[in-house]
Amino acid sequence: MKQQIIIVIALLATSNAFAESEALERHNESCVSCHIIDHDDDFYTKENTRMKTHFDLRRQVSTCAVAFSVGWFPEEEAEEVKFLNDKYYKLAK
């Protein structure tokens, strides 16, 4: 039983790392290319950010995905939101 739990935990960790890697790749390909200013950590953590709530972040990602026809599935949008929130915003859900 312990072995099965360890295997499940390892698979989940690998799955999360893969999803984060894909989210970063999508972000660099679809988001960064549209913005004129640099997308360094300061871009996301500036004091006057419009991202005040998790809803704001989800809305912005969805708005950009639709406006620029990036063709993301809902799961991919959710991964982008998770990636941005985990790395930069740290907003409560």
Residue frames as qw, qx, qy, qz and C-alpha x, y, z in Angstrom:
[[0.000, 0.885, 0.465, 0.000, 0.00, 0.00, 0.00],
 [0.308, -0.788, 0.100, 0.524, 2.81, 2.43, 0.88],
 [0.424, -0.114, 0.600, 0.669, 4.45, 1.70, -2.45],
 [0.213, 0.630, 0.657, 0.355, 1.25, 2.60, -4.31],
 [0.149, -0.935, -0.237, 0.218, 0.96, 5.89, -2.44],
 [0.399, -0.572, 0.346, 0.627, 4.56, 6.77, -3.27],
 [0.372, 0.195, 0.686, 0.594, 3.96, 5.98, -6.94],
 [0.080, 0.824, 0.541, 0.150, 0.82, 8.15, -7.02],
 [0.264, -0.879, -0.021, 0.397, 2.66, 11.06, -5.36],
 [0.428, -0.325, 0.516, 0.667, 5.55, 10.73, -7.82],
 [0.297, 0.451, 0.694, 0.476, 3.16, 10.70, -10.78],
 [0.040, -0.918, -0.391, 0.050, 1.33, 13.77, -9.50],
 [0.351, -0.741, 0.184, 0.543, 4.58, 15.66, -8.98],
 [0.399, -0.054, 0.638, 0.656, 5.74, 14.76, -12.48],
 [0.182, 0.673, 0.658, 0.285, 2.37, 15.75, -13.92],
 [0.150, -0.930, -0.212, 0.259, 2.45, 19.13, -12.16],
 [0.385, -0.545, 0.381, 0.640, 5.99, 19.84, -13.34],
 [0.349, 0.224, 0.711, 0.569, 5.01, 18.96, -16.91],
 [0.068, 0.832, 0.540, 0.104, 1.91, 21.19, -16.78],
 [0.253, -0.862, 0.007, 0.438, 3.99, 24.08, -15.42],
 [0.417, -0.270, 0.553, 0.668, 6.56, 23.59, -18.18],
 [0.251, 0.496, 0.698, 0.452, 3.83, 23.65, -20.83],
 [0.082, -0.914, -0.376, 0.129, 2.28, 26.73, -19.23],
 [0.337, -0.686, 0.228, 0.603, 5.62, 28.54, -19.29],
 [0.364, 0.019, 0.668, 0.649, 6.11, 27.62, -22.94],
 [0.124, 0.717, 0.636, 0.258, 2.60, 28.82, -23.87],
 [0.225, -0.888, -0.182, 0.358, 3.18, 32.00, -21.86],
 [0.356, -0.495, 0.394, 0.688, 6.43, 32.77, -23.66],
 [0.275, 0.202, 0.736, 0.585, 4.92, 32.00, -27.04],
 [0.017, -0.671, -0.652, -0.351, 1.51, 33.64, -26.71],
 [0.300, -0.883, -0.316, 0.176, 1.70, 36.27, -23.98],
 [0.470, -0.575, 0.161, 0.650, 5.17, 37.74, -23.98],
 [0.406, 0.166, 0.544, 0.716, 5.22, 38.19, -27.74],
 [0.034, 0.775, 0.532, 0.340, 2.19, 40.51, -27.65],
 [0.352, -0.898, -0.154, 0.215, 3.39, 42.89, -24.95],
 [0.454, 0.797, -0.176, 0.357, 5.88, 45.59, -25.83],
 [0.253, -0.780, 0.467, -0.331, 7.42, 45.88, -22.37],
 [0.313, 0.329, -0.875, 0.169, 9.71, 43.29, -20.80],
 [0.816, -0.373, -0.245, -0.368, 8.04, 40.44, -18.94],
 [0.373, 0.276, -0.739, 0.488, 10.45, 40.11, -16.08],
 [0.348, -0.409, -0.776, 0.331, 9.38, 39.48, -12.49],
 [0.043, -0.269, -0.242, 0.931, 8.87, 43.22, -11.97],
 [0.291, -0.124, -0.516, -0.796, 6.20, 43.27, -14.68],
 [0.544, -0.386, -0.710, -0.226, 3.99, 40.97, -12.62],
 [0.533, -0.456, -0.559, 0.443, 4.83, 42.20, -9.14],
 [0.127, 0.323, -0.012, 0.938, 4.53, 45.96, -9.65],
 [0.042, 0.230, 0.634, -0.737, 2.52, 47.80, -7.02],
 [0.439, 0.325, 0.063, -0.835, -0.14, 49.12, -9.39],
 [0.016, -0.012, -0.945, -0.326, -1.08, 45.74, -10.83],
 [0.571, -0.106, -0.192, -0.791, -4.68, 45.28, -11.93],
 [0.672, -0.099, -0.730, -0.074, -4.65, 41.75, -10.53],
 [0.306, -0.455, 0.448, -0.706, -6.22, 42.14, -7.13],
 [0.765, -0.100, 0.487, -0.408, -8.16, 38.86, -6.99],
 [0.430, -0.077, 0.863, 0.255, -7.92, 35.39, -8.48],
 [0.486, 0.670, 0.552, -0.104, -11.01, 36.26, -10.53],
 [0.171, 0.895, -0.181, -0.370, -9.19, 39.29, -12.02],
 [0.215, -0.493, 0.772, 0.339, -6.36, 37.02, -13.13],
 [0.469, 0.255, 0.841, 0.089, -8.70, 34.41, -14.65],
 [0.394, 0.823, 0.330, -0.242, -10.65, 37.14, -16.43],
 [0.063, 0.826, -0.389, -0.403, -7.49, 38.73, -17.86],
 [0.310, -0.256, 0.864, 0.303, -6.07, 35.42, -19.13],
 [0.451, 0.475, 0.756, -0.007, -9.40, 34.54, -20.70],
 [0.280, 0.885, 0.116, -0.354, -9.79, 37.98, -22.26],
 [0.036, -0.685, 0.593, 0.421, -6.33, 37.82, -23.82],
 [0.399, -0.025, 0.896, 0.192, -6.85, 34.26, -25.04],
 [0.440, 0.660, 0.604, -0.076, -10.06, 35.27, -26.82],
 [0.169, 0.909, -0.037, -0.378, -8.87, 38.66, -28.08],
 [0.036, 0.686, -0.642, -0.342, -5.73, 37.24, -29.64],
 [0.907, 0.235, -0.136, -0.321, -7.24, 33.93, -30.79],
 [0.086, -0.599, 0.794, -0.056, -4.51, 31.82, -29.18],
 [0.751, 0.089, -0.557, -0.344, -6.67, 28.71, -29.42],
 [0.008, 0.263, -0.852, 0.453, -6.24, 27.48, -25.87],
 [0.532, -0.390, -0.727, -0.193, -8.57, 24.90, -24.41],
 [0.496, -0.769, -0.036, -0.402, -10.17, 25.76, -21.04],
 [0.892, -0.372, -0.057, 0.251, -7.68, 23.42, -19.32],
 [0.633, 0.266, -0.015, 0.727, -4.80, 25.34, -20.89],
 [0.108, -0.740, -0.026, -0.663, -6.22, 28.66, -19.72],
 [0.750, -0.644, -0.050, -0.146, -6.53, 27.19, -16.23],
 [0.862, -0.101, -0.045, 0.495, -2.89, 26.05, -16.38],
 [0.354, 0.529, -0.008, 0.771, -1.81, 29.55, -17.41],
 [0.416, -0.762, -0.030, -0.496, -3.74, 31.07, -14.52],
 [0.880, -0.459, -0.043, 0.115, -2.19, 28.56, -12.12],
 [0.744, 0.184, -0.037, 0.642, 1.30, 29.21, -13.51],
 [0.126, 0.635, -0.019, 0.762, 0.98, 32.99, -13.24],
 [0.586, -0.712, -0.038, -0.386, -0.62, 32.83, -9.82],
 [0.914, -0.320, -0.067, 0.241, 1.89, 30.35, -8.39],
 [0.686, 0.189, -0.015, 0.702, 4.91, 32.18, -9.77],
 [0.193, 0.353, -0.003, 0.916, 3.91, 35.83, -9.38],
 [0.339, -0.530, -0.164, -0.760, 0.58, 36.85, -7.92],
 [0.235, -0.047, -0.854, 0.461, -0.07, 34.41, -5.05],
 [0.448, -0.200, -0.023, -0.871, -3.76, 35.35, -5.01],
 [0.358, 0.045, 0.845, -0.396, -6.21, 33.40, -2.85],
 [0.134, -0.197, -0.815, -0.528, -8.79, 31.40, -4.78]]
